[in-house]
Amino acid sequence: MSEWNSEDDKLAVLAKGARSRVQANVGAALRDETGRTYASAEISIGSLTLSGVEMVVAQAVASGSAGVESVVISSNSKISFTESDIELVRTFAGTGIPLYIIDETGKPIDSRLT
């Protein structure tokens, strides 16, 4: 697993909060290259479905971010990384960005580098 740090603990809280706030199955949080954080949850409206990672990357881009330090994904069920989410973070921020999936306690259970 990539190296988890105290700043990632904060992302875990944000991802869990985003998920529970709207009772979504998946929430995500991102820390950009300046230390700013963003949190969102997956959405499904009619034919539009966006993952939590897509939502949080869109927020970062819309706020003027130019990079990513870390992404944390929270789910209330067993999930794995999707290739589209990995590719999205890689396209936006390059390679070597850690992505984590956390359990209900906020501890990382899986990680991947872009």
Buried (B, 14 or more C-beta within 10 A) or exposed (E): EBEBEEEBBBBBBBBBBBBEEEEBBBBBBBBBEEEBBBBBBBBEEEEEEBBBBBBBBBBBEEEEBEEBBBBBBBBBEEBEBEEEBBEBBBEBBEEEBBBBBBEEEBEBBBBBEB
